[in-house]
Amino acid sequence: MTPLLGRILGGRYELLEKTGGGGMAVVYKAKCHLLKRYVAVKILRSDLVENEEFVERFQKESQSVASLSHPNIVNLFDVGVENDTHYIVMEFVDGKTLKDYIKEKGRLSPEETVDIALQICAGLQHAHENNIVHRDIKPQNILISKEGIAKVADFGIARAVTSATITMAGSGVIGSVHYFSPEQARGGHVDKKTDIYSLGIVLYEMVTGVLPFEGDSPVSVALKHLQEKVRPPGEINPDIPKSIQYIIERAIEKDLEKRYQDISEMLHDLKLALKNPDGNYIKRFSEVEQATMVVPAIQNSTERFKTEKFKNLRHSNEKKEKKNKGWGLAAFSIIAVIAVLVSLFIILKGVYYQNFLNKNAQVPNIEGFDEETARNILKKNGLDLHIEEWVYNDIVPEGKVISQNPKEGTQVKTNTLVSVIMSNGVEMVPVPLVINKPQRSAEIELGNKGLQVKEIKYVVSEIPSGYVVEQEPPAFTDVPKGTEVRLVISKGPEDNMVKVEKYIGLTEAIAEKMLKNADLEKGVVIREYNSDVKAGIIFRQSPLPGTNVEQGRKVDLWVSLGEEPLGKNKITISLGDAKNKVQVQIIRISDNKIVYDKIHDPSKGNIEVIIEDKGVQNYSIWIDEEYITTKTLEFTNKEGGDE
């Protein structure tokens, strides 16, 4: 790849230093001269640029992920291509990868593991809500900032790489096999539960410092994901709380039905793990082995009696069997009668306990009490507590009973279960980072989190007009849902920033004067044919009207050459060795129009047909209504750009 340091992409991103790279791309730290901030620019390697299919998928995936905006996702700001250089502009994270962080510390504490996992879950939840699956979750793709903020990276590229290069040798993605889900290893359907499995492996590595599966080759590791059980993390690190071990085990279930069905489920259990590390609230699945039964083997006579020695024994046994047959039927009848009597006894016993031995009890009120107190109250009345679910509630304090069923005063039998709904207290949500984002985008993002915009203040700032300068409460602060957030919006700088006027519809001369008056410069002028715009009139510009740019910025203009004139080109057609006259047709493929239709004598040799048309057109050649070939003709009169 050609050295890129010092180059300015898109007229604004100056590449300052190389910060990383891999099999797919090289990452640079860059300075955005428009917003005056540092960004990360990822540039596709030159050998992949030649793969048109990959480039197209790369662009589509990148554009779809650019719609994501979350504090725990490395946000994409821009996507572009310049002189065959395909690049993505991302948020610059000053920190290190989670992989490096684990290597430095050996293993992470349970508290720090849950904190990082909660942030990763939050980012994945936002992506999954937008129907985007990462497919390559691993510590190398998690960045930890100096402030301790975890951010998921390589959205979009991970999907494109997985689908485009999974069968390509030396693609550089094979290292992810340590975090593959079983469905990825077998090449099956991949969905949101795939990210959950990979995240479970990441949690395993965080709390133990090791990977659950190692092997001599990627294939052997993939097979272990499919076939082998994971060694419980608690055996490696006894300090792991029970809840975290259960969360990991459920996340890496090979059976999709037993795995967490949604990232929000996992997020919920992780939050409870912070409050109650040794609780039994995590749904677990036990593997029930089928009971071993001794089944007599069925053998034919030739297998059982292969020698003459056993033939006599067989005849002797047959006589005994006939004699004992009657006794066997009698014994069977007796056993059947006993089984019926036992079953009847069990049923009658149950009816007796239910209706005669169990006493009536009145359900007491347990709403508003904590779990332990509620259990004791019910126990005194001969009843049991069953927690149906935990939900957020703005009124009932955390850990208290919200409602019960049956209600207070209901008459029931003793040992009846009273189902309750418990309160998780007020739902807390993290305040998203909206600084440097457009006002409308910030309001939408805050609204999606259940937060409200309290007041807006406008100030002069170096940040372009309409973008958020400050926010209160600060980003990443946990606040109750419904909290009001104050925003400070930029009015733009007073000195060196100007707004680009609309030059579309004007002549080049007038636009040039307006640019000069606005302290802007005329950039590249591209002259193109345009049947909808009169010659000499501007029909396109870059930057667009209304954009705030620095003084001295160049503005590119597209000037119409008017309607494109008809051009002429020639098609030579060989009629071959036909004996009789033939019908020759030329059809324009774009609109299926017949532009030539005549009878020719093959004895007169090849024919030349002159066609008048515009642009670049494809024509199909037919002789006696039989397709012969397709010809491409160019009628375009190109005009170059100028400064």
N, C-alpha and C positions, 0 to 999 in steps of 0.2 A: 504494500500500500504506500502511496506517495506520502511523504512527511506532511503532516497537517498543522503542526504547531504554529501559532501566529495567524492562521487563516480565519477569516470571518465568514460564517455561514448565515445565509438568510439576511445578510446586511446588518446583523445585530449580535451574533454569538461568536465571540473571539475565543479560540481554543488556546488555553494557557498551559496546561500540563496534562500528561497522560496519567490516569489514576488506576487503570485496571484494564483487563481484557481477557478474552477467552476464545473458544473455538468459533463463536459467532460474530463477535464485535469487539471494538476497542472503545474504551470509555475515557473521555477527557473532562477535566474541570474547565469551565468556560465562564466568561463574563458576558452577561446580557446587558448591552449598552443602552437598550431602551428602558428596561425596568431597573437598571443599575443594581443587579444582584448576581450572585454566582449560581450557575446551573451545571448540571451534568449532561454532556452530549455523548450519546452512544452512536457510533458510526459502524454500519454494516461492513464487514470485510469485503475486499474487492473480489475474492474468489466466489462469494455468494451473489454478488451483483450480477454475474453472468447467468444466474439461474432465474429466469423470468418468473417461473411459477412461485419460487420461494419469495422473490421480491414482492410480488403481488400479495401473497399471503401475509408477509411481514407488514406491509402497509395497512392492509385491512385490519389485522389484529391490533396493530398499534393505535389506529384511529378509534377502534371500539373501546380500548382500554383508556384512551385519553378522556373518555366521558366520566371515568371514576374520579371521585374527589373525596379523600378520607385521610385523617391524620396518621393512620397506620398503614398507608400505602404510599410508595414513592410515586408521587403524582407526575403524569406526563403533561408537559406544557405545549409541546409543538412537535410536528412531524413534517419532514421536508426532504427534498432531493435537489441537489445542485451539482451539475456536471458529473452525473453518475455517482455522486456521493449521497447515499441514503442515510439519514440521521434522525434520531429521536432526541428531543430535549426534555430532560427530566429534572425533578427537584434534586438539588445537591444536598447530600446527607454527609455531614462532617462526623465520621465515626468509623466503625469497623463492622465486618460481617459477624453474625452469630456464631459461625464456625470458628472464627479466630478468637472470639470471646470465650467460647467453651474451652478451646485449647489453652488459653491463658490461665483459666481458673481451674481446669481439671474437671470439675462438675459444679453445677449451680445449686444454690440452696433451694429448698422447696418453695419458699416465699418468692424468691426472684424468678424461679421457673414459672410459677403461676402468673406472676405479674407480666412477664414477657408473653406467655401463652394467651393471656386475656387480650393483649394488644394485637397479636397475630389473628386471633379469632375475630376480633372486631373488624379488622381489615378484610378478612375473607368473607365475613357476613355481608359486608357492603358489596363485595364483588359478586357473591352468589345471588344477592337480591337483584343485581343487574344482569343475571344469567351469564356470568363469566366464571369459568373454572380455570384455576391457575395451572394445574397438572404437573407442576415441578416444584412443590414446596420442599425446601431443604435449608439447612442453616446457611449455606452459601448465598441463598436468595433472600435472607433476612438481614437487614441493616440495623445496627444499634447506634443511635446518635450519642454524642457526648452527654446529652441530657438524660439518656436512658430510654429514649423513645424507640420502640421497635417499628420498623417499616418493611412491608413486604415489597420486594423488587421483582423485576423481570416478568411482569404481567405481559401478556400478548406475545412477547418473543418466546417465552417458554412454550406456549401453545403452538406457535408456528414451528419451532424447532422440533417439538415432539412429533407433530404430524408430518413434517417434511423430511426429517433426517433420522428417524428411529431405525431405519434399515441401512443407513449409510455408515460405512466403516470410517472410523476416525472422526466422527462428527463432534465429539467432545461432550455429548450428553449421556454417555454410558455411565458416568460416575453417579448419576441420579438413581441408579439401580438399587442403591442402599436404602432409598426412601420410596421405591416403587410400591404401589398397591398391588395386591394379587391380580386384580383385573387388568392392570397395566402390564404385569409380567406375562399374562396369558394372551395379551392383545385383545382384550374384550372391551365392552362398553365402558366409557369413562364419564363420571358425573361428579357432583359435588361431594359425594362420599369418598371419592378418591383423595381430595385435598384433606379430608378428615383423617384418613389413614396415614398419609405422609406427615401430617402435623403430629399424630400420635408417636411416630418414629422420632420426630424432632424432640418431643417432650422426653422420650426415653433417653435420648442422647444427652439432653440437658441435665437430667437428675442422676445419670449413671456415669457420664463421661465416655461411654462406649456405644458402639452401634450394636443393635440386637443380632444382626446377621453379618457374618464375614465369610469370604470364600476365595478360592484360588482364581476364579474367573467371574465376570459379570453374570454368566449363565448360571453358575452354581449359586450365587447370591439370589438371583431371581427365583430359582427353584425352591430355595428356603422360604421365601415369602409365600410361596404357594403351598408348601408341604409341612414345614416345621413350626412347632410352637415356640413362642418367644420365652426366654428365661425371665421369670418375674423380676421386675426392676428392684423389688425389695430385697431379693437375695444378693444383689450387687451392692446396694446402698441401703442398709437397715434403717437409716434415718428418714426414709421416704414415708410420709403419712399414708395411711390406708386409702384415703380418698383419692390422692394423686395416682397411686398405683392402679386403683380401679378405673379411673378416668382413662389412663393410658391403655389398659387392657381392653376396654370397650372400644376405644378409638381405633385400635389395630386388629379388631376382629376380622378374620378372613371372610366370614359369612356376612354379606351385605345386610341381611335382615337383623343381625345382632349388633352391628356397628351403629354409632350415632347416625340418625337419619338426617339430621340437619345441624349445621354449625352452631345454631342458637342453643340447641340442647347441650352441646359441649360447653358453650360459653356460660350457660346457667349453672352447670355442675362445678365449673372452675370458680365461679363467684362464691358458691357455697363452700368450696374447699378452703377459701380464705377465712370464713367464719367458723367452720366446723371441720377441721382437718381429718377427724377420725369418725365422721358420721357415716351412716348406712343408707344415704339417700340416693346412691348411684345404682341404677338398674343393672343387674348382672345376670349372666346366663351360665348355668351349670350344664356340663356335658353329661347327660345320663346315658350310661352304657347299657345296652340291651342285656337282660339277664341271660346267663349261660344256661342252656337246656341240654340235657343228655338225650339225644335222639338215637334210637337203635338203628344201626345200619341195615339196609335192605340188600340181601345177597341172594343170588340165584343158586340153584342146587349144584351147578357144576363148580361154582367158586367155593361153596362150603364143603363139598365132599369131592376132593380131587383124587383120592386114592381109594383103593378097594377096601382099605382098612376101615374107613369111615362109613362105607355103605351100609354095613350091618347095623352100626350105631344109629344111622338115620332111620331104618325100619323100626328099630326098637323105640325110638323117640316118638315116631308117628303113632304107635299104639298107645303110648302114655298120654299123648296129647288128646286123643279121642276120649280116653277115660276121664281126663280132667276137664274136658270142655264144659260139661254140665256144671261142675263146681265153680268154674270161672264165671258163668252167667249168673249164678246165684250170688256170688260175691259182689259182682258189679251192681246188681239190683240193690243189695243192702247198702253199699256205699252211696248210691244215688239218693236213697231215702234219707240217709244221715245228712247229706249235703243240703237237701231241701229243708230239713228240720233246723239245721244251723242257720241258714239264711233267714228263715222265718223268725228265729229267736233274735237275730241281730236287728231286724226291722222292728219287731215289737219293743225291743230294748230302746231303740232310738225314739220311737213314739212315746214311750214311757218317760224318758228323760226330758223330752221336749215339752210334753203337756202336763206331766204330773210332778216330776222332780224339780225342774226349773221353776222358780217363783217369778211372779210378776214384779217389775221394777219400773219406777218413774224416772224418765230421763231428766237429769239436772241441767241447769244452765252452765255451760263452760265457755261461752263466747267472751272474749276479752282476756282470758287467762292464758298463761304460757303453757307450753306442751307438758312439762312435768306436773304442774298443778292440775291441769285438765285431766291427766291420766289418774292422778290420785283421787280426784273427785269422783270420776267414773268408777274407779276400783271399789270405792266405799259403797257404791250402789250396785255392785256386781256386774258392771259393764266394762267394755274395752274400747280403747281409742284407735281409730284408723285415720291416718293422714292421707287425704285424697290428693291434694296438691298444694304447692306454695305459689302465691301470686303477689304481685306488687299492690300496695294499697296506700293511698294518701292519708287515710284517717286512722286505721288500726296500726299500732306500733309494731315494729319488727318482732317476730317470734310469738305473736299473740294469735289466738283463734279468731278468725273473721266470722265464720258461720258454722253451724252444725246440722247434722241430719241423722236421726230424727230430732225434731225441735224439743225445747224444754217442755216438760209436762206430759210428753207422750208415754203411754203405757206399753212396755215391751217385756220380753222374757229376759231373765238374767243371762249373762254371757253374750248379749247382743253387741255388735260393733256399732259405735257412733262415729260416723265419718265427719271429718272437719276439713276446712280450708284454712291454711295458715298464712300469715302475712309476712312478706319479705320487706315490709316497710315501704318508704317512698322510693320509687325507681330513680336511681342515679344514672346520669348519662355524661359522657365526656364531651366537653365543649370542643368542637372542631376548629382547626386552624383555618381562618378565612382571610388573614392578612395577605395582601397582594392579589386578592381575587376581586372580580367585578362585584359591585354592590348587589345586583340581582342574584348572581350565583351564590353569594354569601347568605342572602336571605333564604334562598331555597334550601341550602345545605343546613342552616340552623333549624329551619322548619321541619326538615326530614328527621332531625334528632329530637323533635318535640320541644324545641326552644323558641323563644319569641324575641323579636327585635324591639327593644325598649325605646331608644331614641337614636337619632342620627345627627352627627355633627360634621360639618364640612370645614376642611382646613387646606391651606396651601402646602403642597408637598412635591417632592421630586418624583413620586409615584404618579403615573398617568391619571388623568381625571376619571372619576367614577370607580376607582379601586379602593379597597379597604386599607387604611393606614394603621389603625389600632382597633383593639377589641377588649371588652371587659365583661365577664371574667376572662382571664387568659386562656389560651388554647390548652387542651388536655386536662383542664380542671374538671373534677367530677362534681356535678351540681344536680339538684332535683329536676326532674322533667317538668317543663313549663317555665323554667327560669328565664328572666328577661336578660338579653345581651345588648350592651351598648356598642355601637359602631361609630368609628371616625372615618369619613370618606374624603378622599383627596379631591381638591379642586384643580389639581395640576400645578406645575411650577409657574412662577411668575416671570422667570427670566429666559431660560434657554429652550423651552418647549413651545411648539406651535402646532396648530390644528391644520391638517391637510384639507384644502378646499376641494370642491367638486369641479373637475376640469372636463368631465365627460359632456359632450355636446358643444364644446368650444373648439375654436381653431388652435392650431399649435402655437401661433404667434401670440394670441391672447393668453393662453395658458402659461407661456414662458414669462410674460410680464407679471402675471399674478404670482408665479413662483418666486420671482425675484423680489417682489414686494413683501412676500411672506418669509424672506430669508431662507428659501428652499432652492434647490438646484434641479435643473432638468436632467433626468437620467437617460436611460436608453430609450430611443424612439423606435418602435416597431411598426412598420407599415404593412398592412394586410388588406386584402380584398374583403369587402363587407357589403353585401347587396342591400342591407337594411339601413346603412348610414352613408350619407353623402361624402364624396371624396374631400379629404382635407379636414374632416371633423374627428375629434377624439371620441372613441367608443369604449375605452377601458383605461384604467390607471391603477398603479400600485405604488404606495399604500392606498387603501380605500379612503373615500371622503370621510371626514370626521375623526380620523386617526390622529392621536397626539404623537408627534415625533420631535427629535432634537433639531435645533436650527442647523441648516446646512445639509439636511438629509436629501438624497436624490430621489426624485419621483419619476418612475417609468411611465411612458405614455404609449398607447396604441392608436395609431392614426389610420383612418379608413382610406383605401385607394378606390373606393366606390365599387360598383358591381364588376365582378371579374369578367373580362372579355373572353369570347370563345377562342379556343386555340385549335390548331390542326395537328393531327397525327395520322400515321399510316399503319395499316395492318396488311401483311402479305399472307396470302392463303394458298396452300398447295392443294390442287385437286386430284393428285395422284394419277393412277393409270385407268381411271374410269372410261368406258367406251361411249356412253351416252351422256347427254346434257344433264346437269345436276342443278338443284336449287341450293343457293348459298344464303344463309341467314346469319346476321350478327345481332346479338341481343345484349343490351346493357343490363348487367346483373342487379344494380342498385334498385331499379324500378321495373325490371322485366320488360323494358321497352325494346321493340324491334327497330334497330337503326339502319339496317340494310337487309334487302330481300330481293335477289335477282337470280335469273337462270344463266348458267355459264356452260361453255363448251370446253371440256377438259383438254381437247387437242390443242387449244391455244395457250396452254401452259398456266403458270401461276397467275393469280389475279392480285391487284393492289387496290385497297379500298381506303379512301381518305375520309376521316371522321372529324367532325368539329364538336368540341365539348369543353367542359370546365373541370379543373382540379385533376384528381387521379381517379380513373374509372376502370372497372373490370368488365370485360366483354367475353361472352361465350360464343364459340363458332360452331355452327350446325351445317351439315351437308346432307341434303335429302332427309331432313328431320332427325339426323343422327348426330349426337354430340361428338365433337372432335377435340376441342381444347379450349382453354381460357387464356386471354391476353390482357395484360395490364398496360394501360396507356396513361401518360402524364401530360396534362395540358396546362399545368400551373406555371405562372410567371412569378417567381419568388422575388420579394424585395427584402433586402437585409436591413438590420437595425443600424442606427447611428447615434452618436452622442450629441 
